[in-house]
Amino acid sequence: MTQHTPIRRDHGHRPLLLDLFCCASGAATGYHRAGFNVIGVDIVDRPNYPFTFVRADALEYLAALIASGEIARFTAVHTSPPCQARCALTVGTNASQGWGGDHNDLVAPTRELLEQTGLPYVIEQPNGRAMIRKDLPLCGEMFGLGVLRHRNFELGRWTITRPAHPKHRGYVRGYRHGVYRDGPYVAAYGAGGGKATVPEMQQAMGITWTDVREELTEAIPPAFSQHIGHALLTAIHPAEVAA
């Protein structure tokens, strides 16, 4: 049964969502399309970010919002904390090469602060060993995309119905273990070995506002967060909407 969490929403205005570790707005664009206004926060400049942007340490910024009471401006929080320490794409390579000692796992401190906000929240992570609840796994095939881009979402203070995971239509194009396979999906990470070009990543994920490879390889398709955003708005209690 869906839990209804009161969400602060000014009458006649779009609810405001905080997008932490925002990168170039894969998530934010989906939430905006679903009906949110978005403010993004990242530790480096993101000139391609198409919404209000703040350059800051995401967790320090969130802590300051909580301490000042300014968090009350927001209705929900989406977070994509760095995942290199436990990502399935890097864990094996890091172990074999002796790498990874400088990667911090920020999921736990992010969750701790999110709980303090009292707001509905989302923590997004790729497949791997990240210590999150996999409340909502999403795949590009669910949305007819040219990438699989499996991602897991932990949902705090609200719930969502999990969609069925459809059978994949074939392989991800490129080399794997020295064997090249063609297929209907492109690999939107890394470079070489048959992996996607920048234009292919843009088309496959539906991201047109940045052509920076690093930003594309870190992004989630906006279709994912648009789906989540619609469900989040639906989870608003009717009494809150009418208020």
KOLTI-209766 format. One record per residue (C-alpha): residue number from 1; residue in one letter; x, y, z. Coordinates in nm, 4 decimals, decimal comma, always signed. Layout:
<lokols>
NUM; A; X; Y; Z $
...
</lokols>
This chain:
<lokols>
1; M; +0,0000; +0,0000; +0,0000 $
2; T; +0,1366; +0,3417; -0,0922 $
3; Q; +0,2354; +0,5557; +0,2049 $
4; H; +0,1203; +0,9161; +0,1766 $
5; T; +0,3777; +1,1594; +0,3118 $
6; P; +0,2720; +1,5234; +0,3387 $
7; I; +0,4716; +1,7208; +0,0836 $
8; R; +0,5111; +2,0960; +0,1152 $
9; R; +0,3675; +2,2600; -0,1922 $
10; D; +0,2781; +2,6247; -0,2456 $
11; H; -0,0687; +2,6579; -0,3917 $
12; G; -0,0507; +2,7268; -0,7630 $
13; H; +0,3250; +2,6664; -0,7877 $
14; R; +0,5421; +2,3728; -0,8881 $
15; P; +0,6961; +2,1942; -0,5892 $
16; L; +1,0693; +2,2487; -0,5415 $
17; L; +1,3098; +1,9536; -0,5524 $
18; L; +1,6717; +1,9566; -0,4360 $
19; D; +1,9068; +1,7646; -0,6674 $
20; L; +2,2306; +1,6781; -0,4840 $
21; F; +2,5447; +1,5559; -0,6641 $
22; C; +2,3555; +1,6777; -0,9701 $
23; C; +2,6199; +1,6462; -1,2438 $
24; A; +2,4649; +1,7652; -1,5733 $
25; S; +2,0946; +1,7138; -1,5001 $
26; G; +1,9928; +1,3696; -1,6220 $
27; A; +1,7813; +1,3311; -1,3084 $
28; A; +1,6757; +1,6949; -1,2808 $
29; T; +1,5356; +1,7101; -1,6324 $
30; G; +1,3090; +1,4143; -1,5646 $
31; Y; +1,1816; +1,5662; -1,2416 $
32; H; +1,1208; +1,8966; -1,4184 $
33; R; +0,9210; +1,7224; -1,6892 $
34; A; +0,7187; +1,5496; -1,4170 $
35; G; +0,6200; +1,8847; -1,2644 $
36; F; +0,8958; +1,9965; -1,0247 $
37; N; +1,1161; +2,3015; -1,0152 $
38; V; +1,4729; +2,1937; -0,9409 $
39; I; +1,7821; +2,3352; -0,7730 $
40; G; +2,1014; +2,1402; -0,8380 $
41; V; +2,4145; +2,1191; -0,6241 $
42; D; +2,7544; +1,9864; -0,7306 $
43; I; +3,1084; +2,0364; -0,6092 $
44; V; +3,2347; +2,1400; -0,9556 $
45; D; +3,0926; +2,3867; -1,2046 $
46; R; +2,8277; +2,2416; -1,4343 $
47; P; +2,7720; +2,5070; -1,7024 $
48; N; +2,5449; +2,2709; -1,8973 $
49; Y; +2,3059; +2,2277; -1,6041 $
50; P; +1,9805; +2,3780; -1,7392 $
51; F; +1,8216; +2,4750; -1,4047 $
52; T; +1,9213; +2,6769; -1,0968 $
53; F; +2,2674; +2,5574; -0,9942 $
54; V; +2,4732; +2,5973; -0,6768 $
55; R; +2,8412; +2,5060; -0,6655 $
56; A; +2,9017; +2,3563; -0,3226 $
57; D; +2,9833; +2,0384; -0,1359 $
58; A; +2,6464; +1,8625; -0,1499 $
59; L; +2,6456; +1,7310; +0,2064 $
60; E; +2,7710; +2,0569; +0,3555 $
61; Y; +2,5024; +2,2428; +0,1620 $
62; L; +2,2308; +2,0058; +0,2820 $
63; A; +2,3504; +2,0304; +0,6425 $
64; A; +2,3393; +2,4100; +0,6199 $
65; L; +1,9853; +2,4020; +0,4818 $
66; I; +1,8757; +2,1806; +0,7709 $
67; A; +2,0491; +2,3969; +1,0322 $
68; S; +1,8999; +2,7194; +0,8968 $
69; G; +1,5519; +2,5833; +0,8399 $
70; E; +1,5759; +2,6668; +0,4694 $
71; I; +1,5129; +2,2998; +0,3891 $
72; A; +1,1450; +2,3853; +0,4402 $
73; R; +1,1496; +2,5464; +0,0942 $
74; F; +1,1814; +2,2028; -0,0633 $
75; T; +0,9304; +1,9246; -0,1117 $
76; A; +1,1694; +1,6364; -0,1816 $
77; V; +1,5364; +1,5530; -0,2347 $
78; H; +1,7058; +1,3432; -0,5021 $
79; T; +2,0651; +1,2329; -0,4470 $
80; S; +2,3234; +1,0526; -0,6584 $
81; P; +2,6237; +1,0223; -0,4247 $
82; P; +2,9558; +0,9118; -0,5766 $
83; C; +2,9597; +0,5375; -0,6255 $
84; Q; +3,3090; +0,4479; -0,7527 $
85; A; +3,3960; +0,2622; -0,4324 $
86; R; +3,1256; -0,0004; -0,4871 $
87; C; +3,0111; +0,0303; -0,8502 $
88; A; +2,9995; -0,3031; -1,0354 $
89; L; +3,1825; -0,1455; -1,3307 $
90; T; +3,4822; -0,0458; -1,1175 $
91; V; +3,4995; -0,2839; -0,8213 $
92; G; +3,6657; -0,5692; -1,0121 $
93; T; +3,9114; -0,3471; -1,1959 $
94; N; +4,0022; -0,1557; -0,8806 $
95; A; +4,0680; -0,4790; -0,6895 $
96; S; +4,2829; -0,6293; -0,9650 $
97; Q; +4,4884; -0,3133; -1,0032 $
98; G; +4,5093; -0,2218; -0,6367 $
99; W; +4,3074; +0,0934; -0,6963 $
100; G; +4,0125; +0,2423; -0,5139 $
101; G; +4,1640; +0,3531; -0,1863 $
102; D; +4,0764; +0,7159; -0,2550 $
103; H; +3,7096; +0,6537; -0,3338 $
104; N; +3,4761; +0,7563; -0,0542 $
105; D; +3,1406; +0,5874; -0,0068 $
106; L; +2,9040; +0,8750; +0,0675 $
107; V; +2,5779; +0,6812; +0,0757 $
108; A; +2,5566; +0,6414; +0,4548 $
109; P; +2,6261; +1,0070; +0,5456 $
110; T; +2,3895; +1,1164; +0,2695 $
111; R; +2,1091; +0,9008; +0,4104 $
112; E; +2,1747; +1,0284; +0,7635 $
113; L; +2,1215; +1,3873; +0,6548 $
114; L; +1,8228; +1,3000; +0,4369 $
115; E; +1,6491; +1,1459; +0,7368 $
116; Q; +1,7007; +1,4726; +0,9241 $
117; T; +1,5161; +1,6691; +0,6560 $
118; G; +1,1854; +1,4931; +0,7220 $
119; L; +1,1231; +1,5031; +0,3456 $
120; P; +1,0608; +1,2274; +0,0918 $
121; Y; +1,3914; +1,1400; -0,0693 $
122; V; +1,5604; +0,9277; -0,3347 $
123; I; +1,9103; +0,7784; -0,3305 $
124; E; +2,0269; +0,6579; -0,6739 $
125; Q; +2,3086; +0,4091; -0,7314 $
126; P; +2,4236; +0,1802; -1,0149 $
127; N; +2,4314; -0,1961; -0,9800 $
128; G; +2,7054; -0,3054; -0,7439 $
129; R; +2,7711; -0,3272; -0,3740 $
130; A; +2,6345; +0,0119; -0,2706 $
131; M; +2,4598; -0,0220; +0,0648 $
132; I; +2,1135; +0,0930; -0,0329 $
133; R; +1,7723; -0,0699; -0,0330 $
134; K; +1,6806; -0,1561; -0,3884 $
135; D; +1,3250; -0,0279; -0,3553 $
136; L; +1,3021; +0,0574; -0,7241 $
137; P; +1,5277; -0,1005; -0,9897 $
138; L; +1,4926; +0,0639; -1,3311 $
139; C; +1,6224; -0,0351; -1,6738 $
140; G; +1,6283; +0,1488; -2,0058 $
141; E; +1,4274; -0,1289; -2,1687 $
142; M; +1,1326; -0,0304; -1,9481 $
143; F; +1,1247; +0,2989; -2,1366 $
144; G; +1,2271; +0,1850; -2,4852 $
145; L; +1,5723; +0,3432; -2,4615 $
146; G; +1,8915; +0,2558; -2,6458 $
147; V; +2,0753; +0,1887; -2,3183 $
148; L; +2,0086; -0,0589; -2,0385 $
149; R; +2,1584; +0,1652; -1,7693 $
150; H; +2,0401; -0,0426; -1,4740 $
151; R; +1,9970; +0,1770; -1,1670 $
152; N; +1,8662; +0,1166; -0,8158 $
153; F; +1,6742; +0,3697; -0,6110 $
154; E; +1,6220; +0,3766; -0,2358 $
155; L; +1,3048; +0,5655; -0,1463 $
156; G; +1,2784; +0,7317; +0,1931 $
157; R; +0,9452; +0,8324; +0,3469 $
158; W; +0,7414; +0,7209; +0,0466 $
159; T; +0,6891; +0,4168; -0,1733 $
160; I; +0,6218; +0,3289; -0,5359 $
161; T; +0,4956; +0,0295; -0,7309 $
162; R; +0,7846; -0,1589; -0,8908 $
163; P; +0,7374; -0,2060; -1,2662 $
164; A; +0,8073; -0,5429; -1,4260 $
165; H; +1,1561; -0,5818; -1,5728 $
166; P; +1,1054; -0,6739; -1,9415 $
167; K; +1,3334; -0,9159; -2,1183 $
168; H; +1,6240; -0,7485; -2,2923 $
169; R; +1,6069; -0,7506; -2,6726 $
170; G; +1,9714; -0,8481; -2,7194 $
171; Y; +2,3278; -0,7576; -2,6292 $
172; V; +2,4938; -0,4314; -2,5447 $
173; R; +2,7117; -0,3505; -2,8441 $
174; G; +3,0851; -0,3848; -2,7983 $
175; Y; +3,3645; -0,6093; -2,6799 $
176; R; +3,3330; -0,8184; -2,3661 $
177; H; +3,6042; -1,0664; -2,2652 $
178; G; +3,7607; -1,0236; -2,6087 $
179; V; +3,4404; -1,1054; -2,8003 $
180; Y; +3,2570; -0,8421; -3,0052 $
181; R; +2,8774; -0,8527; -3,0118 $
182; D; +2,6322; -0,6293; -3,1872 $
183; G; +2,3039; -0,5413; -3,0255 $
184; P; +2,0239; -0,2860; -2,9834 $
185; Y; +2,1885; -0,1101; -2,6863 $
186; V; +2,5030; +0,1010; -2,6607 $
187; A; +2,7457; +0,1131; -2,3686 $
188; A; +2,7243; +0,4637; -2,2252 $
189; Y; +3,0426; +0,4408; -2,0204 $
190; G; +3,4140; +0,4413; -2,0908 $
191; A; +3,5583; +0,4743; -2,4388 $
192; G; +3,6762; +0,2428; -2,7140 $
193; G; +3,5914; -0,1232; -2,7568 $
194; G; +3,2733; -0,0468; -2,9444 $
195; K; +3,1351; +0,1763; -2,6679 $
196; A; +2,9000; +0,4573; -2,7564 $
197; T; +3,0135; +0,7804; -2,9150 $
198; V; +2,8929; +1,1060; -2,7596 $
199; P; +2,6118; +1,1491; -3,0192 $
200; E; +2,5059; +0,7870; -2,9650 $
201; M; +2,4897; +0,8384; -2,5878 $
202; Q; +2,2886; +1,1566; -2,6320 $
203; Q; +2,0353; +0,9828; -2,8538 $
204; A; +2,0169; +0,6612; -2,6525 $
205; M; +1,9551; +0,8369; -2,3197 $
206; G; +1,7549; +1,1354; -2,4423 $
207; I; +2,0101; +1,3907; -2,3228 $
208; T; +2,0784; +1,6725; -2,5688 $
209; W; +2,1947; +1,9659; -2,3547 $
210; T; +2,5476; +1,8394; -2,2855 $
211; D; +2,8114; +1,6869; -2,5103 $
212; V; +3,0639; +1,6309; -2,2313 $
213; R; +3,1459; +1,2590; -2,2234 $
214; E; +3,2088; +1,2488; -1,8483 $
215; E; +2,8712; +1,4085; -1,7797 $
216; L; +2,6925; +1,1688; -2,0119 $
217; T; +2,8596; +0,8607; -1,8671 $
218; E; +2,7514; +0,9614; -1,5154 $
219; A; +2,3945; +1,0598; -1,6033 $
220; I; +2,0748; +0,8643; -1,5649 $
221; P; +1,8211; +0,8907; -1,8478 $
222; P; +1,5581; +1,1568; -1,7724 $
223; A; +1,2895; +0,8934; -1,8392 $
224; F; +1,3881; +0,7276; -1,5093 $
225; S; +1,3393; +1,0339; -1,2910 $
226; Q; +1,0333; +1,1469; -1,4855 $
227; H; +0,8738; +0,8147; -1,3919 $
228; I; +0,9798; +0,8615; -1,0294 $
229; G; +0,8662; +1,2243; -1,0279 $
230; H; +0,5168; +1,1403; -1,1522 $
231; A; +0,4850; +0,8753; -0,8816 $
232; L; +0,6127; +1,1158; -0,6156 $
233; L; +0,3548; +1,3762; -0,7119 $
234; T; +0,0834; +1,1099; -0,7112 $
235; A; +0,1896; +1,0159; -0,3583 $
236; I; +0,0908; +1,3602; -0,2320 $
237; H; -0,2070; +1,3243; -0,0015 $
238; P; -0,5200; +1,4855; -0,1564 $
239; A; -0,5636; +1,7035; +0,1504 $
240; E; -0,2170; +1,8471; +0,0959 $
241; V; -0,2894; +1,9264; -0,2685 $
242; A; -0,6094; +2,1064; -0,1769 $
243; A; -0,4449; +2,3071; +0,1026 $
</lokols>
